[in-house]
Amino acid sequence: MATVPNSAVRRGYLADIYTFDWNQFRFSTSLIGMVAVGCCLFIGALVGHPSAGLIAGGGAFTIGFGINQRIADSRLWPMLAATGAMFLSTLIGMLIGHHGVLLVLTASLWGFVYAILTARAAGVSWVGQQAAITLFVSSAFPANLHGALMRALLILAGGMLQILITSVCLRLLPELASDLSAIAEAGSEEIGGLLSSGRARYRAYLRLRTLPDALLKIPTFPFALRMLLTIAIAAEVYRYLDVQSGYWIPMTALLVLKPAFSETLARALLRVGGTLAGAVIGTIFLVHIHPNPLYLAGLATFFAFWAYTTNTVNYGLYTLFLTSYIVFLLSLNALPGPVIAYRRAYCTVAGGVIALVIHLDAIRRLRKRERAAVLSE
């Protein structure tokens, strides 16, 4: 029987808080990811449309994290899939907005699907996570179909630029070409199959009837139910507050909630601590610099680089740089930096508290059922 090393025992219940894995520090790939973000932000500032640059830059920034993911042993499939998922989530999120109950239902569904996907490969669940986050963010900017399509296309452009630059720098162009070809072939085969088969709808109906039994067999189903409840409450709080930055509430809840309570607690503390520190740093910078779009674009790119490098080193440190990046990114849209930092801070705290409360309640209910089962024996 294998024994647990003493070092692992001494690591502690909340070791993730004070553990810094500098072996995961990646300078070259972070530098590559930063290029696409900087291009979007600086081009937007130079042509007089910094808001369009920040939207495209946001898409490029998110997709840059996909290089560390894998789907079917491909480094580009997660980036391609996430770009498409973010495009669709942007459209849906902006069309439903954050004023109606439809947001709560849709956000809960997106969170549930992401949690179900955690049973799959890490690259697949990462795509689901980005789709949910994009839905939350885009809901803060409700618009008609034209406005939603314009923002979605900017997200798509930023994501594709990131994929192209990454493919060139890492010499993945042959892989990118084969992946795009595979997507086209799969799409045409799927459409052809649906058109040629009169039994397609009947088979889909049968799959829907057996869906509940299939879900119950998925090991992450209990976690998915907890996620659904957590996101539903967080989205309702966001809707009730009616604050544009309120999307950080369901986003934080989604990011910190984990199957194990120790992981949830550690990530909540790191997320809140890193956010508060990043908000303070961003505010100090904004007080002492001239709010020139080029300065803001440069600082956002700088902090994007450090967010990439520390992503797997320490979650709290990564959140610090991420918050600073977002403060400067949104400042490009003429939003006051200190207000952004303040709103993000209290919304992050709210999302972390909701995730912890739901998790504690789930533990309480489980222990109550276990005691009832013991007493009934």
C-alpha positions in Angstrom: 0.0 0.0 0.0 1.4 3.4 -1.0 2.0 5.9 1.8 1.6 9.7 1.7 4.9 11.5 1.8 5.6 13.6 4.9 6.1 16.6 2.7 2.6 16.2 1.3 1.2 16.0 4.8 3.1 19.0 6.0 1.9 20.9 2.9 -1.2 21.9 4.8 -4.9 22.3 4.2 -4.6 25.7 2.5 -1.1 25.2 1.0 -2.2 26.6 -2.4 -2.3 30.0 -0.7 1.4 30.2 0.1 2.8 27.8 -2.5 4.6 29.4 -5.5 5.5 26.9 -8.2 8.2 28.8 -10.1 8.9 25.8 -12.2 5.7 26.7 -14.1 6.9 30.2 -14.9 6.8 30.4 -18.7 8.5 33.5 -20.3 8.5 32.7 -24.0 4.9 31.6 -24.4 3.8 34.5 -22.3 5.7 36.9 -24.5 4.0 35.4 -27.6 0.6 35.7 -26.0 1.2 39.3 -25.1 1.9 40.3 -28.8 -1.7 39.8 -30.0 -3.1 41.6 -27.0 -0.8 44.6 -27.5 -1.5 44.7 -31.2 -5.3 45.0 -30.6 -4.9 47.6 -27.8 -2.4 49.8 -29.6 -4.2 49.7 -33.0 -7.4 50.6 -31.3 -5.8 53.5 -29.5 -4.0 54.7 -32.6 -7.0 54.7 -34.9 -9.2 56.5 -32.3 -11.3 53.5 -31.3 -9.8 52.3 -28.0 -13.1 50.6 -27.0 -13.0 48.3 -30.1 -9.3 47.6 -29.3 -10.1 46.6 -25.8 -12.8 44.2 -26.9 -10.6 42.5 -29.5 -7.7 42.6 -27.0 -9.9 40.9 -24.4 -10.6 38.1 -26.8 -6.9 37.7 -27.7 -6.0 37.7 -24.0 -8.4 34.9 -23.1 -7.5 32.7 -26.1 -3.8 33.2 -25.2 -4.3 30.9 -22.2 -5.4 28.1 -24.5 -1.9 27.3 -25.6 -1.5 25.4 -22.3 -4.5 23.3 -23.0 -4.9 20.2 -25.1 -7.8 18.5 -26.9 -7.1 15.3 -28.7 -3.4 16.0 -28.3 -3.8 19.3 -30.2 -2.5 22.6 -28.8 -4.8 24.6 -31.2 -8.1 22.8 -30.8 -8.8 24.4 -27.4 -8.0 27.9 -28.8 -10.2 27.3 -31.9 -13.1 25.8 -29.9 -12.9 28.6 -27.2 -13.0 31.3 -29.9 -16.1 29.9 -31.4 -17.7 29.4 -28.0 -16.9 32.9 -27.0 -18.4 34.3 -30.2 -21.7 32.5 -29.6 -21.8 33.4 -25.9 -21.2 37.0 -26.7 -24.1 37.1 -29.0 -26.4 35.4 -26.5 -25.2 37.3 -23.5 -25.7 40.7 -25.1 -29.1 39.8 -26.5 -30.5 38.6 -23.1 -28.8 41.4 -21.1 -28.7 41.4 -17.3 -32.1 42.8 -16.5 -34.3 39.8 -16.9 -34.8 36.3 -15.4 -33.6 34.9 -18.7 -30.1 35.8 -17.6 -30.4 33.7 -14.4 -31.7 30.7 -16.4 -29.1 31.0 -19.1 -26.1 31.6 -16.8 -27.2 28.6 -14.6 -27.3 26.4 -17.7 -23.8 27.6 -18.9 -22.4 27.0 -15.4 -24.0 23.5 -15.2 -22.6 22.5 -18.6 -19.1 23.7 -17.6 -19.3 21.7 -14.4 -20.4 18.6 -16.3 -17.5 19.1 -18.7 -15.0 19.0 -15.8 -15.3 15.2 -16.1 -13.7 15.4 -19.5 -10.2 16.5 -20.6 -8.9 19.7 -19.1 -8.9 21.4 -22.5 -12.6 20.6 -23.0 -13.7 22.0 -19.6 -11.5 25.1 -20.2 -13.6 25.8 -23.3 -16.8 25.5 -21.3 -15.4 27.8 -18.6 -14.5 30.5 -21.1 -18.0 30.2 -22.7 -19.6 30.8 -19.3 -17.3 33.7 -18.4 -18.0 35.4 -21.8 -21.7 35.0 -21.3 -21.5 36.8 -17.9 -19.3 39.6 -19.2 -21.3 40.2 -22.4 -24.6 40.4 -20.4 -23.3 43.6 -18.9 -23.6 45.3 -22.3 -27.1 44.5 -23.6 -27.6 45.4 -27.3 -29.7 44.6 -30.4 -28.6 42.0 -32.8 -26.4 44.4 -34.8 -24.6 45.6 -31.7 -24.2 42.1 -30.4 -22.8 40.9 -33.7 -20.3 43.7 -33.9 -18.9 42.9 -30.4 -18.9 39.2 -31.1 -17.0 39.8 -34.3 -14.4 41.8 -32.5 -14.0 39.0 -30.0 -13.6 36.6 -32.9 -11.0 38.8 -34.6 -9.0 39.1 -31.4 -9.1 35.3 -30.8 -8.1 34.5 -34.4 -5.3 37.0 -34.3 -4.0 35.3 -31.2 -4.2 31.9 -32.8 -2.4 33.1 -35.9 0.4 34.8 -34.1 0.8 31.8 -31.7 0.8 29.4 -34.7 3.5 31.5 -36.5 5.8 31.9 -33.4 5.5 28.3 -32.3 5.7 27.0 -35.8 2.2 25.5 -35.6 0.9 26.7 -39.0 0.7 23.1 -40.5 -1.2 22.0 -37.4 -3.5 25.0 -37.7 -4.2 24.3 -41.4 -5.0 20.6 -40.6 -7.3 21.6 -37.7 -9.3 24.1 -39.8 -9.6 21.5 -42.6 -10.9 19.0 -40.1 -13.5 21.5 -38.8 -14.7 22.1 -42.4 -14.9 18.4 -43.1 -16.7 17.6 -39.9 -19.2 20.4 -40.4 -20.0 19.3 -44.0 -20.3 15.7 -43.0 -22.6 16.6 -40.1 -24.9 18.8 -42.2 -25.0 16.2 -45.0 -25.9 13.5 -42.5 -28.8 15.6 -41.1 -30.2 16.3 -44.5 -29.9 12.8 -45.8 -31.4 11.0 -42.8 -35.1 11.2 -42.0 -34.4 9.5 -38.7 -32.2 12.2 -37.3 -35.0 14.0 -35.3 -36.3 10.7 -33.9 -32.8 9.7 -32.7 -32.4 13.1 -31.1 -35.7 12.7 -29.3 -34.6 9.3 -28.0 -31.4 10.8 -26.7 -33.3 13.5 -24.9 -35.5 10.9 -23.2 -32.4 9.1 -21.9 -30.6 12.3 -20.9 -31.5 12.2 -17.2 -30.2 8.7 -16.8 -27.0 9.6 -18.7 -26.4 12.7 -16.5 -26.8 10.7 -13.3 -24.0 8.4 -14.4 -21.6 11.3 -14.8 -19.3 11.6 -11.8 -19.4 15.4 -11.8 -23.2 15.5 -11.7 -23.5 16.4 -8.0 -20.9 19.2 -8.5 -22.8 20.4 -11.5 -26.0 20.7 -9.5 -24.1 22.7 -6.9 -22.6 24.9 -9.6 -26.1 25.4 -11.1 -27.5 26.6 -7.8 -24.4 28.8 -7.1 -24.5 30.5 -10.4 -28.3 31.0 -10.2 -28.0 32.8 -6.9 -24.9 34.8 -8.0 -26.7 35.8 -11.3 -29.8 36.9 -9.4 -27.7 39.1 -7.0 -26.0 40.6 -10.1 -29.4 41.2 -11.7 -30.8 42.7 -8.5 -27.8 45.1 -8.0 -28.1 46.3 -11.6 -24.5 47.3 -11.6 -22.5 46.8 -14.9 -19.5 45.4 -13.1 -21.8 43.0 -11.3 -20.9 40.2 -13.7 -17.8 39.7 -11.5 -20.2 38.1 -9.0 -21.2 35.0 -11.0 -17.8 34.9 -12.7 -16.0 34.7 -9.3 -18.4 32.1 -8.1 -17.8 30.0 -11.2 -14.0 30.3 -10.9 -13.6 29.6 -7.2 -16.2 26.8 -6.8 -14.5 23.4 -6.8 -15.6 19.9 -5.9 -13.6 19.9 -2.6 -14.3 22.5 0.0 -10.6 23.1 0.8 -10.0 24.0 -2.9 -13.0 26.3 -2.9 -11.9 28.1 0.3 -8.3 28.5 -0.9 -9.3 29.8 -4.3 -11.8 32.2 -2.8 -9.2 33.6 -0.4 -6.6 33.9 -3.2 -9.1 35.5 -5.6 -10.3 38.1 -3.1 -6.8 38.8 -1.8 -5.3 39.1 -5.3 -8.2 41.2 -6.5 -7.8 43.7 -3.6 -4.1 43.9 -4.1 -4.5 44.4 -7.9 -7.1 47.0 -7.4 -4.8 49.0 -5.1 -1.9 48.8 -7.5 -4.0 49.8 -10.4 -5.5 52.8 -8.6 -2.0 54.0 -7.5 -0.8 53.8 -11.1 -3.9 55.7 -12.4 -3.4 58.5 -9.8 0.2 59.2 -11.0 -0.1 58.8 -14.8 -1.8 60.8 -17.5 -4.8 58.8 -18.8 -3.5 58.7 -22.3 -4.9 55.8 -24.3 -1.4 54.7 -25.4 -0.2 54.7 -21.8 -3.2 52.7 -20.7 -2.7 50.2 -23.6 1.0 49.8 -22.7 0.2 49.2 -19.0 -2.6 46.7 -19.9 -0.3 44.8 -22.1 2.4 44.8 -19.4 0.1 43.3 -16.8 -1.3 40.9 -19.4 2.2 39.5 -19.8 2.6 39.0 -16.1 -0.8 37.4 -15.8 0.2 34.9 -18.4 3.5 34.1 -16.6 2.0 33.6 -13.2 -1.1 31.8 -14.2 0.1 28.4 -12.9 2.7 29.8 -10.4 0.2 31.0 -7.8 -3.5 31.8 -8.2 -3.4 34.8 -5.9 -0.4 36.3 -7.7 -2.1 35.7 -11.0 -5.3 37.4 -9.8 -3.3 40.4 -8.7 -1.9 40.9 -12.2 -5.2 40.0 -13.8 -7.0 42.7 -11.8 -4.4 45.3 -12.7 -4.7 44.3 -16.4 -8.5 44.7 -16.3 -8.4 48.0 -14.5 -6.2 49.5 -17.3 -8.1 47.7 -20.0 -11.5 49.1 -19.0 -9.9 52.5 -18.5 -9.4 52.6 -22.3 -13.2 52.9 -22.5 -13.1 56.1 -20.5 -14.3 54.3 -17.4 -12.7 55.7 -14.1 -10.1 53.3 -13.0 -10.6 53.7 -9.2 -14.3 53.0 -9.7 -13.6 49.9 -11.7 -11.2 48.6 -9.0 -13.7 49.3 -6.2 -16.6 47.6 -8.0 -14.5 44.6 -9.0 -13.3 44.2 -5.4 -16.7 44.1 -3.7 -18.3 42.0 -6.5 -15.4 39.5 -6.2 -15.9 39.3 -2.5 -19.7 38.7 -3.0 -19.1 36.0 -5.6 -16.5 34.2 -3.3 -18.9 34.4 -0.3 -21.8 32.9 -2.3 -19.6 30.0 -3.5 -18.4 29.3 0.0 -21.9 29.4 1.6 -23.4 27.1 -1.0 -20.5 24.6 -0.5 -20.9 24.7 3.3 -24.6 24.1 2.9 -23.9 21.1 0.7 -21.5 19.7 3.3 -24.1 20.3 6.0 -26.8 18.5 4.0 -24.5 15.6 3.2 -23.6 15.1 6.8 -27.2 15.3 7.8 -28.1 12.5 5.4 -25.1 10.4 6.6 -26.3 10.7 10.2 -29.8 9.8 9.2 -28.5 6.7 7.3 -26.5 5.6 10.4 -29.5 6.0 12.7 -31.7 4.0 10.4 -29.4 1.0 10.4 
